[in-house]
Amino acid sequence: MTKVVITLLALAAAHFEIWRTLPNRRGKRAAGMFLLFLILAAPLAYVAYDDYRHNYPDANIGLGLSLMFTWAVTLILAIVSVVRRLRRSR
């Protein structure tokens, strides 16, 4: 469960970094970023909740796949935020 919390915090940090590069931090863009975070965090949250409620003795492939998906999305968002910051600083 600790890995899930750390993964969601990393996803939130990547979204926050993208939000900081937005020219308009209020309004539709900020709401869109929050909605995107909820959409991307929902599969991991659901699978983690399901694993917590129904603790099966076998390996949970769905939890691993949702963690890998969230890590990949977090990496992509982090790269996008770095590129946006580098372009903005020029």
N, C-alpha and C positions, 0 to 999 in steps of 0.2 A: 504494500500500500504506500510505502514511502516513495517508491519510484514513480508512482502515479502522481503524487503531490508535487514532487520535484519536476516532473515533466510538465504538469499544468502551470507551475510557476515559471518555467522557462518559456513556455508558449505565451504566457501573459507578459513576460519581459520583452519578448520579440515584438509583440503587438504594441507595447508601450513605446518601444524605440521607433517603430514605424509611425505611430501617432505623433511623436515628437518632430518628425520630419514633415508633417503635413502643414501646408500654409494656413489652413483654416482649422484650428483645433476644436472649434465648437460647431454644432449644427449637424448637418447630414453626414459629413465625413467621419466625425467622431462616433456618431451613432452607428455608421456602417462598420467601423473598426470593431466596436463592441459587439455588434451582431455577428461579424465574421469570427470573432473569438468564441462566442457561444456556439456557433455552428461547428467550428473545428474542435472544440473541447467536448462537445456532446457525445460523440462515439466513445471516447475514452472514459468519460464519466459514467456512461451507461454500462459499459463492459466491466468497469471496476466495481460498480454497485452490484451488478449481477454476480460477479465473482465473490463479493463479500456476503451476499445473501445466500447463495447456493455454492457452498464450498465443496466442490467435487474433488475426489482424490486424484484425478488424472490431470494432465497438463492442460492449461487453458490457452489454446492456440489463438483464440480471439483476443485475449488480453495482450498477448505478445504482438499480434498484428496491429492492434490499435495503438500500442506504444510506439511501434516502428513508424506508423503513419504520422503520429503526432510529432515524433522526432524529426521526420523528414520535412514536415510543414514548418516546424520551428527553425530548422536550418535554412530553408528557403527564405523565410521571413527575415531572419538575421542577415543573410546575404543581401537581400533587397534593402534593408535599412542601412547597411554599411555603404552600399553603392549610392543610395540617395544622399547620405551624409557627405560622401566624397564629392559628388557632383555639386552639392549645395555649397561646399567650402571653397570651390573655385571661383 
